[in-house]
Amino acid sequence: MRLLLPIIASFTMLLLATPKSEAQPAPASTNASKANSGSRLQDAYRREFAFLEAEKRALETRLKEQQARAKERIAKAKGEISSLQNRVVHAAGLAERLEEQVLTADREAEVLEGNEGVTEDILVRADAALKKGGIAMPEADTKKREEMLKQLSFVFDRAPALLKKQGTIHIEKGAYFDSEGNKLNGDILRIGNIASYGLVAGSKGVLAPAGENRLKLWNTATGAETAEELAKGKTPSTLPIFLYESLETGITPKVDKSVMEIIRTGGLIAWVIVGLGGVALLMVLGRAMLLLFAARGSKKLMGPVMAEVDAGRIEEGLKIAQEARTPIGRVLSATLSSVDRPRDQLEDVVAEAVLQEQPNLSRFGSSIMVMAAVSPLLGLLGTVTGMISTFDVITEFGTGNPKLLSGGISEALVTTELGLIVAIPALLLGHLLSGYSDAIRDRLDASALAAVNRSVGIHPPEPDEGNLPSARAEKKSGMAA
């Protein structure tokens, strides 16, 4: 702004000095004064222009200096930024390496802690194993590494001899219980650490774990002889032996359960299934007896009745059928008593007579099939209730003791077994008896149809003698001759 003001003033003075009209000539003095003022104005303009040029050059110089300093600052800032970026990258890499070192240190610490736990566990197991071999391990503070190392050295020193002893057959003094629970002190023949034989007179034989590091006599017929032969260094032909891993848990002989005990294990549902099976068995027997009675004497009855019908003596054949008092006799009686009716009416009479015998032939059939279908469902119900009982025990006592879980599992399995035991025979026998009933009903229809045909003089065709077995045999013998 300070540079523009002189320029504006100069241009104003030039405008004021310009003549207003060329047509009016000015006086000579006036012209001279104007020429002087004009020369002064030009001098002033030149001086101002020179001043402005100087100012311009100064400003350009200062601008170049400022630009140079700005470039230096920018370059310096870029260098600092690059340096800071390098420091950040270096710090990030250092941080990653430190994190990896921390993780490695944590893993090493965990491994060390685990190793300490493994070492303590090894020492505990070694203590238990040495105690079984009659060796007492010295006491030590498990928090001090030096004492733990001493215990490990003791274990490694004594373990080979103990392992060698447990890998041989040897006799040592000890105690065990006989079959009556009496404690016997004497010699025991050890086969390593997996089997034992008692050598006390009168109670020799195979030994089994009795719990709490104790042994008991196991009932074996040839155990005494085997123990004597092994004690004398002989090799028996047969070796009855009871192998065990530990003497902590006692072994009891397996006792076979009776049928009543098995059913009692299944609970209330097992008794229901057994009762259902008994009822199904009674129905099967009753249905079989009814069907056998219905089929009884059918062939013996058909001969005399058909003979009378063939001879035209319908009344005599009717009397024979009425005296039979069997399903086939009643059907033949109804057929012969209506033989003189039209064919369609006679067919209705025969159908009605067969239908009247149908209830006796079908009795208990549906009930047997229903029981065969319901029994496995009851077994499944017992399985569900048994599993519920098992989970209730697990919820209350956990899974540490398998004997507590055996009750619910036994109930679940026994009811399923009983349900299948009842269902499978009932289903098979029910189908067999249904087929037998259908065969009897077909025989009744065939007998009635035969009586009707015989009454009107229609006889079945005689079998071809050439197709009979005897005729074929005679034909083959003749050809061979």
Order of alpha helices (4+ residues) and beta strands (2+ residues): alpha-alpha-alpha-beta-beta-beta-beta-beta-alpha-alpha-alpha-alpha-alpha-alpha-alpha-alpha-alpha-alpha
